[in-house]
Amino acid sequence: DADFMGCIGDLGWYCVRMGLLVFSQMDSAELRKGLIQEVQVVKYQLNEEGVPLDADCLVYFSGNRVLTFHCSFIHPFTQTCSIYGTGSEYTATLSDAILPYKGDYLSISLTKNELIQYDEICVSESKVIEVDNTDVQEVCMWKNFSKMVAKVDEESKSQESDIENEVWWGGSSDEVKKANAIASYSLHTQIVLDALMESIRLGGAKVKV
């Protein structure tokens, strides 16, 4: 009840951030090059206070690329994310895109489907990439955060920021660069979320970003 963005600002946040990371190819500079075109909430359900409880959303990116996602407080919790159309032959699937499963390792599934013999038979190739899950994501977050804060505090005193180009803190170390990139992704994530809420306010119309 406290968050007027409802499922858009909660589960939708993760979906939008994932889309920004994928379509920018992990390069925050791409965010300032017209990467995000427009958004639309094509179907939604609100509670009595107008808070989104369920939503099907589209985010249009440059190059005719589209992020589609469904976020809901009504349906059973799922967190499957499929990434394709990036130029790779494989489709990447994450089954824990929001909250990780317990265990020493987390996995990403890669699948490639092809047609053979006059396009009448489908053959599939798959593989699994495992990543270490020894430290939970909150531990990793605070470790990285402390490193970034220390470097920002050290370097930004002598090097100027450039807000127009989204250089929020001056500095040349990798930690400061990462801090600037994360801040930019956070800003553009919020811009997209605000546009999605505007689409709902307009009855599901497309909203330019």
Contacts in CASP RR format, 6 or more apart in sequence:
PFRMAT RR
TARGET T0000
AUTHOR 0000-0000-0000
METHOD contacts of the structure
MODEL  1
DADFMGCIGDLGWYCVRMGLLVFSQMDSAELRKGLIQEVQVVKYQLNEEG
VPLDADCLVYFSGNRVLTFHCSFIHPFTQTCSIYGTGSEYTATLSDAILP
YKGDYLSISLTKNELIQYDEICVSESKVIEVDNTDVQEVCMWKNFSKMVA
KVDEESKSQESDIENEVWWGGSSDEVKKANAIASYSLHTQIVLDALMESI
RLGGAKVKV
1 49 0 8 1.000
1 51 0 8 1.000
3 9 0 8 1.000
3 10 0 8 1.000
3 51 0 8 1.000
4 49 0 8 1.000
4 50 0 8 1.000
4 51 0 8 1.000
5 51 0 8 1.000
5 52 0 8 1.000
5 193 0 8 1.000
5 197 0 8 1.000
6 51 0 8 1.000
6 52 0 8 1.000
6 53 0 8 1.000
6 73 0 8 1.000
7 52 0 8 1.000
7 53 0 8 1.000
7 54 0 8 1.000
7 55 0 8 1.000
7 71 0 8 1.000
7 72 0 8 1.000
7 73 0 8 1.000
8 41 0 8 1.000
8 52 0 8 1.000
8 55 0 8 1.000
8 57 0 8 1.000
8 71 0 8 1.000
8 193 0 8 1.000
8 196 0 8 1.000
8 197 0 8 1.000
8 200 0 8 1.000
9 193 0 8 1.000
10 71 0 8 1.000
10 73 0 8 1.000
11 71 0 8 1.000
11 72 0 8 1.000
11 73 0 8 1.000
11 98 0 8 1.000
12 55 0 8 1.000
12 57 0 8 1.000
12 69 0 8 1.000
12 71 0 8 1.000
12 193 0 8 1.000
13 189 0 8 1.000
13 193 0 8 1.000
14 79 0 8 1.000
14 97 0 8 1.000
14 98 0 8 1.000
15 57 0 8 1.000
15 67 0 8 1.000
15 69 0 8 1.000
15 71 0 8 1.000
15 81 0 8 1.000
16 59 0 8 1.000
16 67 0 8 1.000
16 69 0 8 1.000
16 189 0 8 1.000
16 192 0 8 1.000
16 193 0 8 1.000
16 196 0 8 1.000
17 185 0 8 1.000
17 189 0 8 1.000
18 67 0 8 1.000
18 81 0 8 1.000
18 97 0 8 1.000
19 59 0 8 1.000
19 61 0 8 1.000
19 67 0 8 1.000
20 31 0 8 1.000
20 35 0 8 1.000
20 36 0 8 1.000
20 185 0 8 1.000
20 188 0 8 1.000
20 189 0 8 1.000
20 192 0 8 1.000
21 185 0 8 1.000
22 67 0 8 1.000
22 83 0 8 1.000
22 86 0 8 1.000
23 30 0 8 1.000
23 35 0 8 1.000
23 61 0 8 1.000
23 65 0 8 1.000
23 67 0 8 1.000
24 30 0 8 1.000
24 31 0 8 1.000
24 35 0 8 1.000
28 166 0 8 1.000
28 180 0 8 1.000
28 181 0 8 1.000
28 184 0 8 1.000
28 185 0 8 1.000
31 166 0 8 1.000
31 184 0 8 1.000
31 185 0 8 1.000
31 188 0 8 1.000
32 165 0 8 1.000
32 166 0 8 1.000
32 184 0 8 1.000
33 62 0 8 1.000
34 62 0 8 1.000
35 61 0 8 1.000
35 62 0 8 1.000
36 59 0 8 1.000
36 60 0 8 1.000
36 61 0 8 1.000
36 62 0 8 1.000
36 188 0 8 1.000
36 191 0 8 1.000
36 192 0 8 1.000
36 209 0 8 1.000
37 60 0 8 1.000
37 61 0 8 1.000
37 62 0 8 1.000
37 208 0 8 1.000
37 209 0 8 1.000
38 60 0 8 1.000
38 195 0 8 1.000
38 206 0 8 1.000
38 207 0 8 1.000
38 208 0 8 1.000
38 209 0 8 1.000
39 57 0 8 1.000
39 58 0 8 1.000
39 59 0 8 1.000
39 60 0 8 1.000
39 192 0 8 1.000
39 195 0 8 1.000
39 196 0 8 1.000
39 199 0 8 1.000
39 206 0 8 1.000
39 207 0 8 1.000
39 209 0 8 1.000
40 57 0 8 1.000
40 58 0 8 1.000
40 60 0 8 1.000
40 199 0 8 1.000
40 204 0 8 1.000
40 205 0 8 1.000
40 206 0 8 1.000
40 207 0 8 1.000
41 52 0 8 1.000
41 55 0 8 1.000
41 56 0 8 1.000
41 57 0 8 1.000
41 58 0 8 1.000
41 196 0 8 1.000
41 199 0 8 1.000
41 200 0 8 1.000
41 203 0 8 1.000
41 204 0 8 1.000
42 56 0 8 1.000
42 57 0 8 1.000
42 58 0 8 1.000
42 204 0 8 1.000
43 54 0 8 1.000
43 55 0 8 1.000
43 56 0 8 1.000
44 52 0 8 1.000
44 54 0 8 1.000
44 55 0 8 1.000
44 56 0 8 1.000
44 200 0 8 1.000
44 204 0 8 1.000
45 52 0 8 1.000
45 53 0 8 1.000
45 54 0 8 1.000
45 55 0 8 1.000
45 74 0 8 1.000
46 52 0 8 1.000
46 53 0 8 1.000
46 200 0 8 1.000
47 53 0 8 1.000
52 197 0 8 1.000
52 200 0 8 1.000
53 72 0 8 1.000
53 73 0 8 1.000
53 74 0 8 1.000
54 70 0 8 1.000
54 71 0 8 1.000
54 72 0 8 1.000
54 73 0 8 1.000
54 74 0 8 1.000
54 75 0 8 1.000
55 70 0 8 1.000
55 71 0 8 1.000
55 72 0 8 1.000
55 196 0 8 1.000
55 200 0 8 1.000
56 68 0 8 1.000
56 69 0 8 1.000
56 70 0 8 1.000
57 67 0 8 1.000
57 68 0 8 1.000
57 69 0 8 1.000
57 70 0 8 1.000
57 71 0 8 1.000
57 196 0 8 1.000
58 66 0 8 1.000
58 67 0 8 1.000
58 68 0 8 1.000
59 66 0 8 1.000
59 67 0 8 1.000
59 69 0 8 1.000
59 192 0 8 1.000
59 196 0 8 1.000
60 66 0 8 1.000
61 67 0 8 1.000
65 85 0 8 1.000
79 94 0 8 1.000
79 95 0 8 1.000
79 96 0 8 1.000
79 97 0 8 1.000
79 98 0 8 1.000
79 99 0 8 1.000
80 93 0 8 1.000
80 94 0 8 1.000
80 95 0 8 1.000
80 97 0 8 1.000
81 93 0 8 1.000
81 94 0 8 1.000
81 97 0 8 1.000
82 91 0 8 1.000
82 92 0 8 1.000
82 93 0 8 1.000
83 91 0 8 1.000
83 92 0 8 1.000
83 93 0 8 1.000
83 94 0 8 1.000
84 90 0 8 1.000
84 91 0 8 1.000
84 92 0 8 1.000
89 112 0 8 1.000
90 110 0 8 1.000
90 111 0 8 1.000
90 112 0 8 1.000
91 110 0 8 1.000
91 111 0 8 1.000
91 112 0 8 1.000
91 113 0 8 1.000
92 108 0 8 1.000
92 109 0 8 1.000
92 110 0 8 1.000
93 108 0 8 1.000
93 109 0 8 1.000
93 110 0 8 1.000
93 111 0 8 1.000
94 108 0 8 1.000
94 109 0 8 1.000
95 101 0 8 1.000
95 109 0 8 1.000
96 106 0 8 1.000
100 106 0 8 1.000
100 133 0 8 1.000
100 136 0 8 1.000
100 137 0 8 1.000
103 133 0 8 1.000
104 132 0 8 1.000
104 133 0 8 1.000
104 134 0 8 1.000
105 130 0 8 1.000
105 131 0 8 1.000
105 132 0 8 1.000
105 133 0 8 1.000
106 130 0 8 1.000
106 131 0 8 1.000
106 133 0 8 1.000
107 128 0 8 1.000
107 129 0 8 1.000
107 130 0 8 1.000
107 131 0 8 1.000
108 128 0 8 1.000
108 129 0 8 1.000
108 131 0 8 1.000
109 126 0 8 1.000
109 127 0 8 1.000
109 128 0 8 1.000
110 126 0 8 1.000
110 127 0 8 1.000
110 128 0 8 1.000
110 129 0 8 1.000
111 124 0 8 1.000
111 125 0 8 1.000
111 126 0 8 1.000
112 124 0 8 1.000
112 125 0 8 1.000
112 126 0 8 1.000
113 122 0 8 1.000
113 123 0 8 1.000
113 124 0 8 1.000
113 125 0 8 1.000
114 122 0 8 1.000
114 123 0 8 1.000
114 124 0 8 1.000
114 125 0 8 1.000
115 121 0 8 1.000
115 122 0 8 1.000
115 123 0 8 1.000
116 123 0 8 1.000
135 143 0 8 1.000
144 178 0 8 1.000
147 175 0 8 1.000
148 175 0 8 1.000
148 176 0 8 1.000
148 178 0 8 1.000
148 179 0 8 1.000
148 182 0 8 1.000
149 179 0 8 1.000
150 175 0 8 1.000
151 171 0 8 1.000
151 173 0 8 1.000
151 175 0 8 1.000
151 176 0 8 1.000
151 179 0 8 1.000
152 169 0 8 1.000
152 170 0 8 1.000
152 171 0 8 1.000
152 175 0 8 1.000
152 176 0 8 1.000
152 179 0 8 1.000
155 169 0 8 1.000
155 170 0 8 1.000
155 171 0 8 1.000
155 172 0 8 1.000
155 173 0 8 1.000
155 176 0 8 1.000
156 169 0 8 1.000
156 170 0 8 1.000
156 171 0 8 1.000
156 176 0 8 1.000
159 170 0 8 1.000
159 171 0 8 1.000
159 172 0 8 1.000
160 170 0 8 1.000
161 167 0 8 1.000
161 168 0 8 1.000
161 169 0 8 1.000
161 170 0 8 1.000
162 170 0 8 1.000
166 180 0 8 1.000
166 183 0 8 1.000
166 184 0 8 1.000
166 187 0 8 1.000
167 180 0 8 1.000
168 179 0 8 1.000
168 180 0 8 1.000
168 183 0 8 1.000
168 184 0 8 1.000
169 176 0 8 1.000
169 179 0 8 1.000
169 180 0 8 1.000
170 176 0 8 1.000
170 180 0 8 1.000
171 177 0 8 1.000
191 209 0 8 1.000
192 209 0 8 1.000
195 207 0 8 1.000
195 208 0 8 1.000
195 209 0 8 1.000
196 207 0 8 1.000
198 207 0 8 1.000
199 205 0 8 1.000
199 206 0 8 1.000
199 207 0 8 1.000
END
